[in-house]
Amino acid sequence: MGRRVAIIGAGWAGLAAAVTLVDQGIAVEVFEASRHLGGRARRLTIEGLELDNGQHILIGAYAETLRLVRAVGVDPAGAFLRLPLELRTASGFRLRAASLPPPFHLLVGLLRAEGIGFGDRIATVRLVAAHRRRAYRLARDDSVQAWLQRHRQPDTVRDALWTPLCTAALNTPAVRASAQVFLNVLRDTIDGDRGASDLLLPRIDLSALFPEPAARRVESLGGVVRLGLAVRRLEREPQGFRLDSGEERFSHVIVACAPQHAGPLLATLSGLEPLATRLARIEYEPIHTCYLQYPEQVALPFPMLGFQGGLAQWAFDRGSLSGQRGLIACVLSGAGAHESLAQDELAAALHAELADALPGLPAPRWARVIAEKRATFSCRVGLERPPNATSIPNLVLAGDYTASDYPATLEAAVRSGGAAARLALA
Ligand SMILES: Cc1cc2nc3c(=O)[nH]c(=O)nc-3n(C[C@H](O)[C@H](O)[C@H](O)COP(=O)(O)OP(=O)(O)OC[C@H]3O[C@@H](n4cnc5c(N)ncnc54)[C@H](O)[C@@H]3O)c2cc1C
């Protein structure tokens, strides 16, 4: 039997695998349960506007994502607003990368940070310098909170810088987030290539950024993408695999679903029950995105503004990103009191937080909350993530949760897709 690969799931991981394989001349068939491409990073249409299921932010270090976006014909220069790293909060904290080569751009940026005292800035630079010397490796993983305490980071720096960064990067509260994974992200941001720390804010919707052009590329090279087709059962035969007792046989299967869907599917094959049990133990963190549409003249002082001590962690000005003037997207990462609020209560609370930062803000015309209850896996201390290869030859996993030194991100997803494809090619 020639090589013929079934890919289950058309999120960013599954489509990255599909593009990698068709580019090598391999026949692929992608099966996607829902009617849309992109999984957890996709377009939604609300009030006639093309929005996303959640505001996403990328950084320049997402090299594989940028490579693949380019490979499917999207020019990152137009698709992203690229800004040198700058973190600003409504309460006056400001960190801006200096115009210097890495790592001095951020070390000097930290020394010049506004809104925290001189001693706090020195403590921050000391922490970073100490971990650079150790190549950002911890002898033993710990929670970000315990790690900050051990390194005597002042409360002001913890609250203004480290905790918001941890929540944004790992979508896991500092009290349980893995310090090692956080350091991996810091490593690539501080010591990566020039531009690795840049913020990349999508100017186009997430489906147009990669999933749709990727599916077009797959189809143009002879692959098949089937939407609205959930695979429920895998069968193994001497000649390969069958899906849901169908006629077609595949030499390889890449299971590119999130763990809560991959587990039950893998459990249909004998021998994979331990892997399915392991996936069932993975825990998740939610993300809520609230879009608030204000009159067109409303804008934030910066495209991405941080908030402390309230419900929202970040607010994004969609007017300066995608021309959707007056539209603000508030992001609430992780679990919290907001989960028990009704949509209109949450929107009202977020409007009040925005109004504190933007005096004179008029009432929004409409607001919509999108709750992704299992937005990402909880990136906890000691979490063991499964490798791409399984104990069954030619049955491979892809997804942001597979073994990687990155948290649940688009970059982890596309890297896993590439790794799964390389296993299928081997
Ligand atoms: C609100 C939100 C905000 C986020 N913000 C950021 C951010 O700012 N930056 C960042 O880098 N990352 C962010 N992420 C994380 C990022 O979106 C994910 O890491 C990434 O999309 C995961 O891709 P994936 O392909 O691994 O999984 P998924 O996107 O979950 O794809 C799996 C696909 O498999 C399909 N499927 C499941 N079961 C079956 C079946 N039986 N048969 C067929 N198909 C099936 C699903 O429908 C889905 O399309 C965010 C996520 C969310 C939800």
The ligand as a MOL file (V3000), in Angstrom:
LIG
                    3D

  0  0  0     0  0            999 V3000
M  V30 BEGIN CTAB
M  V30 COUNTS 53 58 0 0 0
M  V30 BEGIN ATOM
M  V30 1 C -9.7530 31.9030 23.4860 0
M  V30 2 C -8.3740 31.3960 23.1570 0
M  V30 3 C -7.3040 32.2800 23.1410 0
M  V30 4 C -6.0200 31.8260 22.8310 0
M  V30 5 N -5.0020 32.7220 22.7500 0
M  V30 6 C -3.8200 32.3340 22.2480 0
M  V30 7 C -2.8220 33.2770 21.9580 0
M  V30 8 O -2.9790 34.4680 22.2070 0
M  V30 9 N -1.6450 32.8340 21.4060 0
M  V30 10 C -1.4410 31.5250 21.1250 0
M  V30 11 O -0.3770 31.1990 20.5660 0
M  V30 12 N -2.3590 30.5950 21.4080 0
M  V30 13 C -3.5560 30.9570 21.9560 0
M  V30 14 N -4.5270 30.0310 22.1960 0
M  V30 15 C -4.2130 28.6090 22.0390 0
M  V30 16 C -4.3080 28.1190 20.5860 0
M  V30 17 O -5.5020 28.5590 19.9860 0
M  V30 18 C -4.2740 26.5950 20.5990 0
M  V30 19 O -3.0680 26.1990 21.2250 0
M  V30 20 C -4.3100 25.9860 19.2100 0
M  V30 21 O -5.3460 26.5270 18.4350 0
M  V30 22 C -4.5210 24.4740 19.3560 0
M  V30 23 O -4.5470 23.8720 18.0800 0
M  V30 24 P -4.6640 22.3050 17.9120 0
M  V30 25 O -4.6920 22.0410 16.4530 0
M  V30 26 O -3.6570 21.6320 18.7540 0
M  V30 27 O -6.0810 21.8800 18.5580 0
M  V30 28 P -7.5670 22.3060 18.1670 0
M  V30 29 O -7.6140 23.6860 17.7160 0
M  V30 30 O -8.4200 21.9230 19.3290 0
M  V30 31 O -7.9400 21.3950 16.9020 0
M  V30 32 C -8.4740 20.1110 17.0110 0
M  V30 33 C -9.5210 19.9040 15.9270 0
M  V30 34 O -9.9540 18.5440 15.9760 0
M  V30 35 C -11.3360 18.4950 15.7270 0
M  V30 36 N -11.8520 17.2240 16.2320 0
M  V30 37 C -11.9990 16.8380 17.5280 0
M  V30 38 N -12.4710 15.5710 17.5860 0
M  V30 39 C -12.6000 15.1380 16.3060 0
M  V30 40 C -13.0190 13.9040 15.7320 0
M  V30 41 N -13.4150 12.8690 16.4810 0
M  V30 42 N -13.0250 13.7910 14.3800 0
M  V30 43 C -12.6420 14.8470 13.6000 0
M  V30 44 N -12.2400 16.0360 14.1120 0
M  V30 45 C -12.2050 16.1710 15.4410 0
M  V30 46 C -11.8560 19.7330 16.4510 0
M  V30 47 O -13.1320 20.1080 15.9840 0
M  V30 48 C -10.7720 20.7550 16.1460 0
M  V30 49 O -11.0520 21.4690 14.9630 0
M  V30 50 C -5.8020 30.4440 22.5560 0
M  V30 51 C -6.8740 29.5540 22.5900 0
M  V30 52 C -8.1460 30.0160 22.8750 0
M  V30 53 C -9.2950 29.0350 22.8820 0
M  V30 END ATOM
M  V30 BEGIN BOND
M  V30 1 1 1 2
M  V30 2 1 2 3
M  V30 3 2 2 52
M  V30 4 2 3 4
M  V30 5 1 4 5
M  V30 6 1 4 50
M  V30 7 2 5 6
M  V30 8 1 6 7
M  V30 9 1 6 13
M  V30 10 2 7 8
M  V30 11 1 7 9
M  V30 12 1 9 10
M  V30 13 2 10 11
M  V30 14 1 10 12
M  V30 15 2 12 13
M  V30 16 1 13 14
M  V30 17 1 14 15
M  V30 18 1 14 50
M  V30 19 1 15 16
M  V30 20 1 16 17
M  V30 21 1 16 18
M  V30 22 1 18 19
M  V30 23 1 18 20
M  V30 24 1 20 21
M  V30 25 1 20 22
M  V30 26 1 22 23
M  V30 27 1 23 24
M  V30 28 2 24 25
M  V30 29 1 24 26
M  V30 30 1 24 27
M  V30 31 1 27 28
M  V30 32 2 28 29
M  V30 33 1 28 30
M  V30 34 1 28 31
M  V30 35 1 31 32
M  V30 36 1 32 33
M  V30 37 1 33 34
M  V30 38 1 33 48
M  V30 39 1 34 35
M  V30 40 1 35 36
M  V30 41 1 35 46
M  V30 42 1 36 37
M  V30 43 1 36 45
M  V30 44 2 37 38
M  V30 45 1 38 39
M  V30 46 1 39 40
M  V30 47 2 39 45
M  V30 48 1 40 41
M  V30 49 2 40 42
M  V30 50 1 42 43
M  V30 51 2 43 44
M  V30 52 1 44 45
M  V30 53 1 46 47
M  V30 54 1 46 48
M  V30 55 1 48 49
M  V30 56 2 50 51
M  V30 57 1 51 52
M  V30 58 1 52 53
M  V30 END BOND
M  V30 END CTAB
M  END
